[in-house]
Amino acid sequence: LPNNPVKDALFLHNFVSSNLTLQDCVYRPANSQCPDKDVSYILYTKGQKAVVDYTQTDWLRQSIWDPLKEDIMLIHGYAGGDNELPMVVLRDAYIRNGSYNVWIVDWGRLGPPPCYRAGVNNMKTVAKCTGELLTSLRTAGLPTDRLTCVGHSLGSHVCGLISRYVNFRIHRIVALDPAKPFIPPGSRLSSGNALAVHVLHTNAGHYGGGGRGGHVDFCINGGRVQPYCENADSEYFKILKFTV
């Protein structure tokens, strides 16, 4: 099956080192409860790092959160994590800028290589728990009208799915190559998921979805093939260069 994006998605773990097998993959049921032990939240701001405990009602007030800064939430995709490429590049860029509270959604244990299908299944659980987090933070004083959710790959769809679990509209979603393989129609990112949805395409039609997905879609260098990239893996991860 040469140049088959479905096959390639299943074997993208060849691009990322892993000692896991398909038998190790975790599938959360549709009615899974939050908080989830495999979904963690981290806040970076003022040169500091804090693990978020949204079950404590006064956590935000006592935390390092800066109410004068905009809030950026970063959600990685398949084979990602807080300290994993490619999202770590974007995380560090926002931190160095110094103008943001940077919230990380780390759900790496629910979508590690080679568990792409499990990652697709678990997107709703991540979105549900993140929706609970945002509802709690909003009640505590976080202005969601200044919140931007930035997602890569499966994380783009998670940003969109959050809208199912909150009673307010997220201000903006920035979707970096929303994943294509195995994404059910009802779970795909759409322009209705936030007040503004911006989509950046660098690998459309392969790992990344094709067609319009937001209010504005940017097709970098045509959106399908990137210069100096030897294969689709490189193109799929090059999106962070254009974002930064």
N, C-alpha and C positions, 0 to 999 in steps of 0.2 A: 504494500500500500504506500507507494512513494508519494511524498508531499501531501499526506492525509492529515489534516489538522486534528481530527479526533484521535487517531493513533498517536500523533505527536504529543497531544495533551497528556495522554496516559503515560507517555514515556519521557515527559519533560524532566522527570527526576534524574535522567541521565546527565542533565545539565547541572544538577544540584546534588551534592553528596548526601547520602542517607543510608542508614543501616536498617531501616524498616522494611517490612514486606507488606503486601496487601492484606495479610491476616492481622496486621497491627492497626489497621485503619479503624477510626472511631466514627460511628454514625449516631448522631443525636436524634431521638424521636421527635415528632412534630410537636408534642406536648411537653417538651423538656422545660425544666424550671430554671429560673435565674435567681441569684447569680450562678454562673457556671464556672466550675473550678478550672476549666481550660480556656476561659476568656478573661484576660486581665487588662487593666486600664492603667496607663502611666501618664503623668503630667510632667512636662518640661517647661520651665519658665525661670527667668531671673538667674540663669546658670545653674539651676537646681533640678532635681528629679524627685518625684514622689509617686508612690503607688496609690491608686485611687481606691477608697473604700466608700462606695456610695450608699452602703447600708447605714452609715452613720450620718444622721441628719445635719450635723454641724460640721461635717468634714470640709466642705468648700470654704466656709468662713475661717477655719483654722489652718487652711492649707497655704501653699505658696502661690495659688492662683492670683493673678493681677487683674482686677476688674477694669483697668484702663486699657488693656490690650485686647485685640481681636482674638477669637478662638478658632483654632484650626484642628480638626480631627482627622487623623491619618489612619486609613484602614488598608492593610496589606492584602495580598491575594494568596494564591496557591504557593506553597513552599516559602512563605514569608514569616516575618516576626519582627519584634522591635529592633533587633540588632542585625537583621538580615538584609542583604541586597534584594531588590533595588531600593526599597522604601527608606532605608537608613540614610541614603543620600539626600532624599527630600526632607526627612526629619532634621538632619543636621543643618541643612540650608535654612530652614525656618528658625531653628534655634539660634544660629549665628546672626540672623537678621535682627533678632532681639525685640521685634514688635508684636510677638504672638505668644499666647498660651498654646502650647502644642500638646494635644491629647492623642495618645497612641492606643489603638485597639489591637491587642496582641492575641490572636487566636490561632497561632501557629500549630498548636497541638491538635487542632481540629481539621487541618488541611496540609499535613506535611507530605513530602514526596515518599512514596508513590501514590498518595491517597487523594488524587484529584476529584474522583467521584464523591468521596466522602466530604471533601471541601464544599462541593456544590450542594450536597445535602445539608450541610451544617450552616449554610449562609443564613437561613432564617433564624436559627438559634442565636447566632452572633448579632443579627439585627434586633431581635427581641430584647436581648440583654442590654444592648447598647441603647435601645429606646428607653428602657427602664433607667439606665444611667442618666440620659439626657433629661428625662422627666424629673428625676431627683435633683439634678443640678439646676434645672430651670426653677424649680420650686425654691431652691436655696439662693437664687439670685443670678445665675448665669444667663446673660441675654442671648437667647437662641436666634434673635434677629440679626446677630453678627457672626453666626456660626457658619463655617465652611467645612463640608465633609469632602475630603480628598481620598479617593479610592483607586487602587490599581488592580487590574485583572478581576478576580472574584470580589475584591473589596469594593469595586465600583458598584456592583449589584447590591452589596450589603448596604452601602450608603443609601441606595434607593429603597431597599426593603425596610429601612428604619421608619419610613413614613407610615407603615402599617401599624406601628406600635406606639405612636405618639399622637397627641391631639393638637399639635401645632405644626406649622410648616418650617422646615429647615430653610435657612436663607439661600444657601448655594451648595451645589454639588459639583465637584470637578472630577470627572471620570477619566482615568488614564488607561486607554486600551481595555474597555470592558470585555471580560472573557466571553468567548463564543461557544466552545464545545460543551454540550450537555446542559446548557442553561434552559430551564423550562420557560415558556413564554410568559407565564405569570410572575416569574422572578427577575425578569430583565429590567434593567434601568430604563426609565422613561422620563419625559419632560415633566410629567405630573408629580414627580417625587420631591420636588423642591421649587422654591420661587424662581430659581435660576439653575439650569443644568447645563454645564459646559463639558463637552466630550472631546478628548484629544485622541486621534487615531494615528498609529504608526505601523500597525500590523493587521489592518482590517482584512477580514476574510480568512485569516489563518488562526492564530490563537485569539486575536481580537475580533470583536463583532463588526460586521459591516452595516452600512445604512445609518440613517440618522437615529440618534438616541437622546438628544437633548434639545434645548432651545437653540444652542449654537454648537456645531460640530466643526472642529479644526482637523483637517487632513494634512498632516505634516509630510511634505515632499510627496504629496499624492495619497498619503495615508496607508500605503500597503508595503512598500519596500523602501528601506532606508539606505542611503549611501554608506559605504564602508562596512556594512553589516554582512557577515559571511553566511548567516542563516537566520531563520525565523526567531530563534532564541535571542539572538543579539538584537533584532529589531524590536522584540517585545519588551526588552529591558531598556532599550535606548530612550523610551518615552520620558524617563526621568531627566535626561539631559535637556530636553526641550522644555520641561516644566520648570526646572531650576533656572 
